[in-house]
């Protein structure tokens, strides 16, 4: 399966960001990508109040993404904000395209490194998987990468790859943690892990997460197969899905678990 990771920088205006999604999706489709993955907060960047910008999944921004996906014949995965009770929002990944319509609400909220996502965002409560041409893919968002249980649950449900969208906060050691965690989650669950981050916008890191770039594709053995630098760039990668079964037969980490001891 050929996928594309769109490492761009989004701003505060949803309409302008939708134009970027269209431009980058067309580039990915021209390169033969079947799935195009955009970062967390593609609808609007962090650092501004999300509630006034939030739209439902049947609103104009999501419909715009659907039109882009249908026009290009691709499955598009992109981060947006949807309304939640109490004046908060959910941090949602929309996955849409021919034969696919799903959404994932971020389960693990980024209350870390001096930022409190839970002040404005309500947590999701269930994993989401999509099927593209008979291939099962899991969805995850940014801080989720620190929690291996989610990725193993997706593998148990038949996923051979997880698509991770991020707006990774900058800071000392954060790049090293990003690569380590992407590799570890791929190896934990023996899945392909395709992780796309917002590109580094430059300047001094702010109080809200933006991005550091360095999108990665890790194989099911935990090795990095494709990598980008900090700036805006499109990564196109072919995932060898047969490799997942071969790695699982060799390492057997899923089969050898003893979850009954920890319950």
N, C-alpha and C positions, 0 to 999 in steps of 0.2 A: 504494500500500500504506500502510495506517495503522499506525503503530507507536507505542509508548509507552515513554518513558524514566522509570524509577522512581528518582528521586533521594532516597534515604532514608539513614538512619544505622543500621547494624547494630551489635549488641553481641557479647559473647563466647558467648552461649547459642544453639546451633543451633535448638532447638525454638522459642524465642521469635522468632528471626529468620524461621523458617518461617511463623509466624503473621503476621508483617509482610508476607511475600511473598503470602500468600493475600489479605490485605486490599487490598494495592495492585494485585494482578492483577485482582481483582474490579472495582475502580475503573476500571482501564484497559479491561477488557472492556465495562463499561457505557458507556464512551466510544467503543466501536467498534473498539478496537485489535485487530489480528490478531497482532502480535508485541509482547511485553512484555519489556523488557530491564532487568535489575537490575545493580547494580555488582559489581565484583570484591569478593571476601570477603563475599558476602551470607550465606554459611553461618555465618561467624564472623569478626569483625574482626581485623585485624592487632594486634600488641602482646601476644598470648598465644601460648604454644607451640602450633603447629598440629597436630603429630603426634597428640596424644591425642584430638583432635576429628575427625581425618580419617575419612572413610567411603568405601567403594567406591561405584561408580556404580550398583550394585544394592542399596545400603544404604537404611536408613529415611529419611534426609534427602532423597536424590534421589528416592525413591519418593513422598515427600510432595510434592515439586515436580511430579512427573508427575501426581499426583492433582489438583493445583490446575490444571494446564494442561488436563487432560481435562475437568474440571468446568466450566471457563470457555470452552472451545473456542478457546484461544489457544496460541501457541507462546511458551514462557517460556525466557528465557536468563538464567542466574544463576551467580555465582561460588561455587565451593566448593573444599574441599581433599580430595584423594584420596590414599590411601597410596602411597608409593614405597619402593624398596629403601633400605636403610641408615638407616632411622629418619627419612627425610625424607618430604615430601609432594609432590604436584604441585598447582600452582595451576590449577584446572580450571574451564572454563566448560561447564556443562550446558545443552544446548538440547533441549527436549522439548515435545511437544504433538501434536495430530492430524497424522499423516503425517510427523513429524519426531522423530528420536532420534539425537543426536550429542553429541560432547564435544570440547573443544579444551584442550590443555595449553599453558600460557603458554611461549612459546619464549624470549623475552628476559627475563632475570631482573634485578631491580632492585638491582644492586650499584652504587649511586650515591648521592650526597648523604649519605654517612655511614651508609647502611643496606645490609646484605648479605642479600638474599633467598636467595641460593644456599646460605647456611649451613643453611637448613631446607627449601629447596624444590629439587626436581629439574626441570631444564628439559625442555620438550616438544621434539619434533623434526619436526613436520609441521603445515602449515596445515590448517584445517578450514573447509569450506563447507557450508551447508545450503540446501535448496530448499523454499520456502514458496509454495504456490500457483503453482508454475512460475517463481518468482523466486529467483535465486541470491544468497545473502548470505554474506559472510565474517565470521569471528569473530576478535576480537583483545582483548588484555588490557593495559591501563594502559601500562607501559613500552614495549610493542610500538610505540606511536605514534611513537617516535623512530627507527623503522627503516622507511624507505619501501619496501624490497624486499618485505616481507610483503604490503603493500597492493597493490602492482603485480602480485605473483604471484596474488593473489585475483582481480584484474581480468582477468588473462590466462586464468584458469580460468572466467571467465564471470560473476563477481560484479558487480552493479550498486550494491551498498551493502555497507558494513562496519559491524557492530555492535561497538562498543568499550566494554568494561566496565572501570571504573577505581576505584582507591582512591588518589587522587592526593595525594602528600605536600605538605603546606603548606610555605611558606618564601618568602623574598624572590624575586620574579620568577616564581614558579611558576604563578600564574594567567595571566600574559602568555605563558609558554611553552606552557601547556595550549591556549589558544586558537590560538596560532600553529601548533602542531603538528597540531591537528585540522584546521585549514583547509588546511595544506600537504599532509597525507596525502590529503584529499579531492581536491585539485587534482592531486597527483602521479599518482593512479590514475584520476582522473575518475570517482569514485564518490560516492554519498551516504555521508557519515560521520556515524553517530549515536553520540555519545559520552556515556555516563552515568557520573557520578562519585558516590561517596558524598557525602552532604550534609556540610557543615561541622559538626562536633559541638560547636564552641565551645571556649573555653579556649586555653591555650598549646599550640602544636604539640609533640607528643611525639617520641620516637625512631623510632616506627613510623609508616608512612603511615596516615592516616585518610581525609580527604577535604576538598575545598574547595568542593564543589558546582559550580555554573556548567556544568552539562551543556549540550551544544551539538549542534545538527544543522547540518552544513555541506553545501551542495549540491555537485554535481560540478564546478562552476566555482570552488570554494573560498570562496564567500561564506557567511556565517552566516545561516541561515534561521530558526532558533529558538534561544532562549537562556534559561536559568534563572539565578536568583541563587544565594546560598550555602545557603539553608535547604532543608528537605524540601519537595518539590514533584513533581507528576506532569506530564510534558510529553507531549502527544499531537501527533503530526505526520503529515501526509500526504506521502509521497514520490512525486513525479512521475517514474516510471521511464523514460518516454520522453525525459526531459531528458538522461539519460546518453548516449544515442546522439547527440543533437543536439550536446552539448558535445564528445564525442569526434570528431565529424566536423569541428567548428570548430577545435579546438586540436590534435588529432592527436598529442599527446605520447606516447601508447602506440605508435602506428604509426611515429613518427619516431625511436624509440630505435635505438641501434646497439650492442646488448649484446655483439656479437662483438669489439668493441674492448677490452673490459674483462676478457676471460677468458683 
